[in-house]
Amino acid sequence: MRNATTEATKATKATIATISVSADAAPRLRFGAALIGKALREAGYDVEETAETWSISDYRRVEGPKLVVGDRRTNELIRELEQREVLLYHTAPPEGEGFYLARLPGDLYVVAGGGDTGALYGCQELAAVVAAHGALPDELAFGDAPVMKLRGPVVPLQLTKVEPPRRTYEYPITPGRFPWFYDKALWIEHLDRLLEYRCNVVYVWSGHPFSSLVRLPEYPEALEVTEDEFRLNVETFRWLAEECDRRGIWLVLKFYNIHIPLPFAEKHGLDLHQPKPLPLTSDYYIRSIAAFIRSFPNVGLMVCLGEALQGALYGVEWFNETILTGVNEGLKDLDRKELPPIIVRAHAIPSEKVMEAAIPKYANLFTEAKYNGESLTTYTPRGRWQDIHRHLSSLNSVHLFNVHILANLEPFRYGSPSFIQKCVQAAKYRLEANGIHLYPLFYWDWPYAPDKASPRLLQLERDWIWFAAWFRYAWNPDLDPRTERAYWIGKLAERYGSAEAGEAVLDAYEASGENAPRLLRRFGITEGNRQTMSLGMTMSQLTNPERYRPWAELWECQAPEGERLDVFVRRELAGEPHIGETPLDVIEAVERHAAKAERAIERARSSAASGRDEFERLAADIEAIGLMTRAYTHKVRAAIDILTYKALAAGDYASQAERLEAAVPHFRESLTQYRKLTELTERTYLYANSMQTPQRKVPFPDGEAYRHWKDCLPLYEAEFDVFLQRLESLRAGRLPTPVIESGRPIERYAPAAFVLHSPDAETYTLRKQSKLFTDADLLASNVAEELDGAIAIRFSCDAAIRDGVHLDIELKEPARILVGYFNSADPQWLKVPNLEENTHADDRGGLSPVLKNGVSVFFQPSVNIHAFLYEAGRHRLVFGQGAYLIAGIVKADQPLRARDVAGAGKAEDLDWLFEAADEAEASVR
């Protein structure tokens, strides 16, 4: 019992314990009674179960201990005991999932739940007491209830690689893809573990699951699996829903919008991902959702309205007129005591507008938003994302915080209970959330862990402490840290054979758990899953992060106030005071924590008497985290020296070569640590990142080509070799060609043939003084030489701002469409897509501008030009709400030289210090 000590009298031989559960009891009550019965039998009792209904006047006639289990709102004996004040509560009376345990006169044990699930948790608690003490307790008066209303993990139906022509998230549910999904024994183990953690929801994530789980006579082409696979899927999913329900767990199915099945898309000539509702897709979704609800009435839905769907434009319409219509259509013929939960994910959409329209129409709505983006970085989230959470929490619904992807933690074990407890407290007090939606540590490869082991390790077992800690504190975030330390030492002692080992392993978990969060939040490019932090970062990414489209919310929302490297160096050289967490603060802290963790795990080695295989794997992780940490800290020290050199040189790079030499020892030591990390992980890990697709960009593009440290090491070695060569040149007074090259002729882009079919848009020749929109006097004041004379497209600026515009273009050949984004955060301008909010944002390339400041506009922000690749054929372009330019359509096979038209170039970026290129050196003396 979590907050009580208990004395118990051992059962004597032939002691009979009688459990009363009504004949029409819910599955959760029967499951709970079975838990108590099992514990009593193991403690030596003979157990009898009865459906007889006792009353306050006759329960004493039953000899021996007797137990009544029920929902206090409906169980007649419990209600009578309350009314006659025989059963009194010294805590708040149980409601919902709360429960109260009491021993009353006449040897009557009462498990009173605020509902069926509360009674189940009460049974679980009493069973644990019996198991711990070997008997029913002599004295019993204990109540408990969860703080957070929804608590559960994500189970992904996802894979590490994309299956063309399908796109990210799109995997029909089949035994070939997901053999584990049909493994009932594995599911039972998982669900029993979740009940142990008192989880009440499981979120199954899929791109478009309906094409594997429902069959529509109106759209037979939508089924993406065989008839045998379909029947197996329905049987398995129905069984899973029932098993979840017995344990008080909602099964919730997640889907993206608007995704359609591949054969459906092919038949109707549609793209797999639809940015706006169509009558056809709306009808298909309404029928799919209604059929799903009728087939699986105990299953909730989780809706992602962002990414493919232009949620800012169509989210309210799609959710209310399509999704809720489908849900209500499916429910109208069902007799449901509880409405299935529907969770709206606040991802890439203004979800508050969706909720304001939906709340009056459906009574069991929830919202969800990411906690630290797609990583774990801090227990002090702030800024815009804190405001988003608080606003969603203020709506008339339950709001969940989502611990998402964990791109900075994978592939290593993570088990710092104190860090996790602070995060849950932050979710409660800073974000005002009331539920948790927890990702596994290696999402895309579920259920398998990335360790080199045969057979493959399962994340459920390997990462038990990850799940146990989050859900323990979701039940109650405010447990005393001192008693919590003793609790976790005890849990770890059970696994490793001694209290000494348990304490040392806990110390190792706690210390190592500080490093990845601190490193990413201060030095990373993004908290999103386009960065695999454990694989390191290039020197260019540390010293010139703007080239890699850094996500400012990483340090503005998902970190305490502090300084990025460039700000730190500028203030240091200017003699200005530093504010908040500095790069040197992080370096010193993570090195200290790494050393503490390494000492702790060595201390545990001699006292770990059991679980040796897993102990050695954990010890290897602690060593790897230490090596990764030092690879980072030495490289950051070198980056500080290089940025200092940049500032002092002020363009005269040869004059400060001696200052640049200060970076060499740290740069070299960083590489030494990385080589050791590579050597270690070649023995211990299959790969570092679970998402092995082109969406992974940092440190190197393509998560499949660069998925292990051994794949990255040659590039880091080449980076250091180039740096030494450049330094030698500078010592001799020579500059690489990129520094002095500015006169190379600029070539105009070659146009591609196309036809514009949109009646409300027109083509024009882009030059200085060109009018850029059909209805606004916005004129080009300057146009990059590459674009001068291009055949561009203009349309209504007002329509683009108000509703977004749709362009119908037919390409006669493969081409790159040049899209111009205004350099302003003001809402009237279209925003560049990003991988943090849209996994498909880079499917056509073009996320980085090819021409910074490629068009200047009188009295308006300048325009960056991005080039997106399209195949020949007809395309309907829907980029979203906000004004933008189509600055031309050019041949796909020509090289496009990236540059900043306003003048900032490669020399000032210093990337030439680390990157090899075709160059000739020229003397500057």
C-alpha positions, -999 to +999 in steps of 0.1 A: +000+000+000+015+033-011+009+053+020+000+029+048+016+003+069-003-029+075-004-056+100-019-090+090-028-122+106-017-152+086-044-175+073-048-207+092-054-240+074-089-241+059-096-204+064-123-196+038-124-162+022-157-154+004-158-128-024-191-114-034-194-102-070-229-098-086-239-120-114-242-091-138-209-075-127-189-056-153-158-074-168-135-050-148-151-060-115-148-097-123-111-092-133-105-073-101-121-100-080-100-126-098-068-106-088-078-107-051-088-144-054-054-153-068-035-134-041-056-150-014-050-185-027-013-179-029-015-167+007-031-200+018-068-192+018-096-213+004-115-188-018-152-190-026-169-167-050-206-160-048-231-140-068-253-137-037-262-102-028-256-095+009-273-069+030-262-050+061-283-073+083-272-106+069-235-105+058-224-117+092-239-151+087-211-158+063-183-173+083-147-161+079-134-131+061-157-118+033-151-093+006-175-072-013-163-055-045-183-029-064-191+005-077-203+025-047-229+041-069-247+009-078-236-018-053-265-022-029-245-034+001-219-006-002-247+020-006-264+006+025-232+006+045-226+043+036-262+053+044-261+036+078-226+052+084-210+018+089-187+027+060-172+061+065-144+077+045-116+096+061-105+107+026-126+122-002-153+097-011-141+077-041-152+090-075-144+078-110-112+058-108-107+064-071-112+037-045-114+031-008-105-001+011-119-008+046-122-036+071-156-033+088-171-051+118-180-087+111-148-094+092-161-076+061-136-062+036-150-035+013-135-025-020-155+006-030-148+021-063-160+054-077-167+034-108-159+000-122-123+010-129-119+024-094-131-009-080-106-027-102-078-005-089-090-012-053-089-049-059-054-045-074-043-026-043-058-051-018-042-080-038-008-063-035-013-059+003-021-096+006+008-106-015+032-084+005+020-095+039+008-130+033-027-123+046-056-100+047-048-070+070-061-067+105-067-030+101-076-014+068-087+021+059-071+035+028-083+056-001-065+067-033-073+083-066-054+094-097-044+129-103-043+127-141-074+114-159-058+096-188-026+076-184-012+054-210+014+046-237+016+047-274+018+014-293+028+022-329+019+003-360+048+019-377+081+007-393+116+021-396+114+026-434+089+039-459+073+016-484+070+035-517+047+044-533+031+047-498+045+075-477+054+080-440+029+065-416+013+044-443+015+007-434-015-017-439-019-039-409-007-074-419+011-103-402+041-098-425+046-062-414+035-065-377+037-102-365+038-090-329+004-074-333-012-108-335+007-123-306-019-125-279+005-137-252+026-106-258-004-084-256-015-100-223+019-094-208+018-058-219-017-052-207-011-068-173+020-046-170-001-015-178-027-025-152+001-028-127+010+008-136-027+018-134-028+029-170-063+035-184-056+040-221-035+025-249-030+047-280-025+026-311-009+048-338-014+043-375-015+064-406-048+052-420-060+021-401-096+020-415-084+003-448-072-026-427-101-028-402-134-020-420-148-031-453-172-007-471-196-020-498-196+015-513-159+015-516-145-020-520-113-006-535-104+009-501-096-024-484-058-027-485-055-062-470-066-097-482-099-112-470-080-136-446-060-107-433-091-086-428-109-113-408-078-118-387-075-081-381-111-077-370-108-108-347-075-095-332-087-060-327-120-070-312-102-094-288-077-066-279-105-042-271-122-067-248-090-075-230-083-038-225-118-032-212-114-060-186-084-041-172-101-007-172-082+004-203-096+024-232-082+013-266-078+044-287-069+044-324-049+072-339-052+083-375-039+111-397-059+134-420-066+134-448-048+101-457-065+077-481-057+041-490-034+035-520-059+015-541-086+041-534-063+069-544-052+051-576-088+044-587-100+079-582-068+097-594-060+113-561-029+119-541-025+097-510-025+128-488-053+153-494-048+190-482-085+199-483-118+181-480-135+168-511-171+153-512-156+119-521-130+118-493-155+132-468-181+105-477-154+078-475-143+090-440-178+093-427-186+057-438-153+044-425-156+059-391-192+049-387-184+013-397-155+013-373-175+026-343-202-001-350-176-028-352-155-017-322-178+003-298-152+001-270-125+019-290-118+056-289-103+077-317-074+101-318-074+126-346-044+144-361-058+172-382-024+187-392+004+177-416-014+166-448-046+185-442-043+223-443-057+223-407-057+261-403-081+264-433-101+232-431-096+217-396-129+229-381-149+218-412-133+184-415-135+175-378-171+187-372-187+179-406-168+146-414-153+130-383-179+138-357-206+130-383-191+096-388-188+090-350-224+100-343-236+079-373-218+049-358-232+055-323-268+061-331-278+024-331-256+015-301-266+015-264-235+029-248-231+038-211-198+057-220-191+076-251-158+066-266-132+093-261-121+114-291-088+131-287-078+161-309-041+164-314-028+200-313-003+195-341+002+220-370-034+234-365-051+260-344-069+233-324-087+258-301-110+268-330-117+231-337-126+225-300-148+256-297-169+243-325-168+206-314-174+207-276-211+215-279-215+185-303-197+157-284-194+152-247-162+132-244-135+153-261-099+156-252-070+176-265-033+167-267-001+186-273+036+178-272+055+182-240+091+191-251+084+188-288+098+155-301+125+152-274+130+154-236+148+186-227+134+203-196+110+203-167+105+240-171+087+244-205+078+280-212+069+305-239+045+299-267+041+262-261+033+268-224+006+292-235-008+267-260-011+240-233-027+264-208-052+276-234-062+240-243-064+231-206-088+260-201-113+245-225-142+224-213-123+191-219-094+171-206-060+181-219-031+156-223+006+162-225+024+141-251+060+128-244+068+124-280+094+105-302+124+111-278+148+118-306+175+130-283+173+099-260+173+071-285+188+045-286+200+045-250+182+035-218+167+063-198+156+059-162+159+091-141+128+090-119+135+124-104+138+141-138+106+123-149+087+133-117+097+170-122+084+167-158+050+154-147+048+181-121+056+207-148+029+192-169+005+196-141+015+230-127+031+248-156+011+234-185-021+226-164-024+192-182-045+164-168-034+133-187-003+117-203+003+103-237+037+085-235+059+073-264+083+044-261+120+052-263+124+036-297+091+044-314+094+034-350+108-001-343+082-012-316+082-036-299+119-043-304+148-025-287+178-015-309+203-035-288+224-061-306+210-092-290+196-125-301+167-128-298+158-091-300+151-075-267+116-061-262+112-024-252+085-033-227+111-052-206+143-033-215+127+001-207+105-009-178+117+019-156+108+045-183+072+033-184+069+027-146+082+062-136+060+082-159+028+063-150+036+063-113+038+101-113+008+105-136-011+088-108+004+111-082+031+136-092+037+149-057+051+119-039+079+127-014+113+126-032+129+110-002+105+081+000+106+078-038+144+073-037+139+044-013+111+030-035+132+030-067+162+015-048+139-013-038+127-019-073+162-019-087+174-042-059+148-067-070+163-068-104+200-067-095+201-087-063+210-063-036+202-029-021+238-017-027+234-025-064+200-009-065+212+023-050+243+025-073+222+018-104+197+045-094+225+070-090+238+060-125+203+065-140+198+098-123+231+113-133+231+101-169+195+113-173+206+149-171+229+149-202+209+144-233+183+170-222+209+197-215+230+190-246+201+192-271+184+223-256+216+244-257+233+232-288+208+213-310+192+223-343+158+211-333+138+191-307+121+175-337+129+140-350+149+153-380+179+153-356+194+121-341+213+137-312+233+106-302+251+106-336+267+139-329+267+172-348+290+187-374+311+217-367+291+236-393+259+228-374+274+242-342+290+273-357+265+281-385+231+266-374+211+290-396+221+269-426+202+239-411+169+258-403+171+257-365+138+254-347+138+284-323+112+269-301+139+244-289+156+272-268+127+296-266+101+271-252+117+238-244+147+251-224+153+275-195+165+310-205+201+309-217+225+316-245+232+299-278+269+297-289+269+328-311+253+349-284+277+336-257+308+344-278+295+379-287+288+387-251+320+372-239+341+393-264+321+425-256+325+420-218+287+419-214+271+399-185+258+364-194+222+356-188+208+322-179+222+289-189+254+293-209+273+268-231+300+266-205+274+259-178+261+230-198+296+217-206+306+216-169+273+201-158+271+173-183+308+163-178+302+162-141+271+141-145+287+117-169+316+111-145+292+106-116+272+081-136+303+061-146+315+060-110+281+048-099+278+020-124+312+007-115+302+008-078+273-014-087+293-039-106+306-057-076+273-059-058+250-068-087+242-104-079+215-110-105+203-097-138+239-096-150+232-096-188+210-066-185+233-050-160+262-052-185+240-037-212+231-008-189+267-003-180+276-001-217+249+025-221+263+046-192+297+044-209+283+053-243+265+083-228+297+094-212+316+091-245+288+109-264+288+137-238+326+143-241+324+142-279+300+170-276+317+191-249+351+191-266+335+199-299+316+228-283+348+241-268+364+240-303+333+258-317+337+286-292+373+291-303+362+291-340+334+316-334+359+337-314+383+336-344+355+346-367+346+376-347+382+388-342+392+382-379+363+403-391+368+390-426+406+391-426+409+353-420+446+349-425+454+375-399+440+354-370+453+319-378+470+316-345+437+322-327+422+294-347+448+270-336+433+270-301+405+249-314+427+220-325+431+201-292+394+201-284+384+193-320+409+163-320+397+151-286+361+152-296+370+129-325+389+106-302+358+103-280+336+096-310+359+069-323+356+052-289+319+056-290+318+040-324+339+011-313+316+005-283+283+008-302+295-015-329+293-042-302+261-031-285+237-015-310+221-023-344+214+014-350+209+047-333+177+060-348+144+042-351+132+065-380+154+055-409+140+077-436+150+109-455+132+130-428+163+125-406+186+154-415+210+160-386+238+153-384+237+139-420+208+136-444+190+103-447+183+082-416+190+050-434+224+058-448+235+073-415+219+052-388+250+041-369+280+058-355+302+038-379+283+055-408+290+089-395+326+085-383+343+088-417+325+121-423+336+135-389+372+124-397+371+141-430+357+172-414+387+174-390+412+166-418+398+195-439+400+218-409+437+210-404+443+216-441+426+249-440+444+259-409+478+251-426+468+272-456+459+301-434+492+299-415+509+302-449+488+332-458+465+314-484+428+314-485+406+286-500+388+296-531+353+300-514+367+328-493+378+350-522+356+337-550+329+362-558+331+368-595+319+335-608+292+343-635+257+338-623+236+318-648+199+324-653+177+294-645+165+275-675+127+276-677+106+245-679+075+242-701+041+243-683+005+253-687-014+272-661-051+260-659-062+281-629-087+307-641-080+331-612-042+333-617-020+345-646+015+343-658+039+372-661+076+380-666+094+385-633+117+416-634+124+447-614+092+467-610+070+437-617+036+436-600+037+405-579-001+400-572-032+406-593-049+427-567-021+445-547+004+471-557+034+452-544+063+457-568+097+440-570+125+464-562+152+438-570+153+404-585+182+379-584+200+375-617+190+338-617+153+348-617+154+379-640+130+372-669+115+340-654+079+332-663+062+336-629+026+332-617+005+357-598-028+356-581-049+375-555-029+385-525-062+390-505-075+355-514-042+339-504-043+356-470-079+350-464-085+315-477-053+302-494-051+297-531-052+266-552-031+265-584-038+240-612-005+235-632+004+210-659+041+204-662+053+192-696+086+179-680+101+173-646+105+207-630+113+227-598+086+251-588+102+282-572+081+293-542+089+326-526+083+330-488+083+365-473+109+369-445+083+378-418+065+360-390+034+381-396+003+360-402-005+374-437+025+356-452+027+319-459+051+300-436+078+276-449+068+240-441+089+224-414+096+188-404+088+196-367+051+199-377+049+180-409+069+148-415+062+151-453+075+187-455+107+176-474+092+150-496+098+173-526+130+188-512+131+226-510+130+232-473+162+252-474+162+283-496+181+283-528+181+321-530+180+340-497+166+374-504+160+364-540+133+390-545+131+424-528+097+441-525+092+479-520+081+485-484+077+448-476+099+420-463+123+404-487+115+370-502+135+337-499+132+314-529+127+276-523+128+250-551+103+221-549+107+191-573+076+179-592+073+152-618+057+158-652+020+159-652-009+179-637-007+191-601-030+209-578-009+231-555-023+239-521+003+254-499-019+268-472-031+301-459-009+332-465+005+352-494+035+339-513+051+340-548+055+315-576+088+330-589+091+306-618+091+270-629+126+257-640+141+225-654+146+198-628+180+186-640+200+219-637+221+226-607+208+255-585+236+273-568+225+283-533+234+319-523+223+349-504+215+377-528+218+403-501+255+395-497+261+371-468+280+342-482+300+311-477+332+329-465+313+346-436+297+313-426+331+296-421+318+264-435+348+264-458+369+256-427+354+222-424+340+212-458+360+199-488+352+214-522+367+218-556+390+248-550+422+264-557+441+284-532+452+320-539+477+340-521+466+371-502+501+383-495 
